[in-house]
């Protein structure tokens, strides 16, 4: 998925309930609802990379780590961190 297609993610899809980012599989996408981190430095670092409420994302790979594509960045993270990020997943009709 390229940068231009990220802005179109979900136009023909609908939201389901909020889930942790770690539950998304490769090929799935969603919109960030919130980040639940107690470490303010880590929270600010993630925000500076584009992980903010309302940001659209796409999971390129889910093993051994999550490969997350955002509109202007690409982030790799472990499942432990991904469990603290909550998203509205897009589901196909």
Secondary structure, DSSP 8 states (H G I E B T S, - for coil): --HHHHTTTTTTEEEEEEEEGGG--TT-EEEEEEE--S-HHHHHHHHHTT--TT-EEEEEE-SSSEEEE-SS-EEEE-HHHHTTEEEEEEEE-
